[in-house]
Amino acid sequence: MKDSQLKALIKKTTAKAAQPKKQPRPSFDSTLEATRGGAEPLSGSEAEEIFKEMKRREF
């Protein structure tokens, strides 16, 4: 690899690395946001009560 090629490659990669990071796009479907979780803590929530009830039952 020639020095000029190496310089061009370094210049290209540094320019690419210096670009600002893109913000994550909002989802196009509102149900996806609802199923991602993390919005509601499990302690003291309705989900925790349901899981406790399911553990008691035998299937």
DODREN-315908 format. One record per residue (C-alpha): y, x, z; residue in three letters. Coordinates in Angstrom, 3 decimals, padded with zeros to 6 digits. Example, Ala and Ser with C-alpha at 12.3 -4.5 7.8 and 13.67 -1.06 7.14 Angstrom:
2
<v -004.500; u 012.300; w 007.800; aa ALA>
<v -001.060; u 013.670; w 007.140; aa SER>
// end
This chain:
59
<v 000.000; u 000.000; w 000.000; aa MET>
<v 003.355; u 001.403; w -001.003; aa LYS>
<v 006.212; u 001.758; w 001.432; aa ASP>
<v 008.305; u -000.772; w -000.476; aa SER>
<v 005.496; u -003.340; w -000.297; aa GLN>
<v 005.078; u -002.707; w 003.406; aa LEU>
<v 008.805; u -003.113; w 004.032; aa LYS>
<v 008.838; u -006.385; w 002.100; aa ALA>
<v 005.855; u -007.683; w 004.067; aa LEU>
<v 007.456; u -006.747; w 007.390; aa ILE>
<v 010.710; u -008.396; w 006.359; aa LYS>
<v 008.840; u -011.569; w 005.352; aa LYS>
<v 006.850; u -011.822; w 008.576; aa THR>
<v 009.843; u -011.159; w 010.841; aa THR>
<v 011.838; u -013.850; w 009.041; aa ALA>
<v 008.973; u -016.286; w 009.449; aa LYS>
<v 008.618; u -015.465; w 013.150; aa ALA>
<v 012.349; u -015.883; w 013.742; aa ALA>
<v 012.373; u -019.471; w 012.479; aa GLN>
<v 012.936; u -022.043; w 015.238; aa PRO>
<v 009.927; u -024.035; w 016.351; aa LYS>
<v 009.780; u -027.604; w 015.073; aa LYS>
<v 009.906; u -030.471; w 017.522; aa GLN>
<v 006.728; u -032.544; w 017.662; aa PRO>
<v 007.103; u -035.692; w 015.629; aa ARG>
<v 006.750; u -039.042; w 017.365; aa PRO>
<v 003.565; u -040.832; w 016.499; aa SER>
<v 003.666; u -043.522; w 013.877; aa PHE>
<v 001.500; u -045.850; w 015.946; aa ASP>
<v 002.544; u -047.080; w 019.393; aa SER>
<v -001.079; u -047.453; w 020.490; aa THR>
<v -001.583; u -043.711; w 020.119; aa LEU>
<v 001.149; u -043.076; w 022.667; aa GLU>
<v -000.502; u -045.502; w 025.065; aa ALA>
<v -003.917; u -043.848; w 024.814; aa THR>
<v -002.752; u -040.257; w 025.213; aa ARG>
<v -002.554; u -040.627; w 028.968; aa GLY>
<v -000.693; u -038.462; w 031.417; aa GLY>
<v 002.032; u -041.045; w 031.857; aa ALA>
<v 000.451; u -042.729; w 034.874; aa GLU>
<v -001.099; u -040.826; w 037.772; aa PRO>
<v -004.580; u -041.944; w 038.776; aa LEU>
<v -003.965; u -042.043; w 042.527; aa SER>
<v -003.245; u -045.582; w 043.686; aa GLY>
<v -003.366; u -047.023; w 040.217; aa SER>
<v -005.320; u -049.878; w 038.752; aa GLU>
<v -007.478; u -047.429; w 036.815; aa ALA>
<v -008.659; u -045.782; w 040.025; aa GLU>
<v -009.711; u -049.139; w 041.473; aa GLU>
<v -011.654; u -049.980; w 038.315; aa ILE>
<v -013.477; u -046.637; w 038.392; aa PHE>
<v -014.405; u -047.109; w 042.045; aa LYS>
<v -015.803; u -050.558; w 041.277; aa GLU>
<v -017.798; u -049.216; w 038.328; aa MET>
<v -019.338; u -046.499; w 040.513; aa LYS>
<v -020.583; u -049.126; w 042.945; aa ARG>
<v -022.319; u -051.142; w 040.253; aa ARG>
<v -025.664; u -050.261; w 038.779; aa GLU>
<v -026.175; u -050.667; w 035.068; aa PHE>
// end
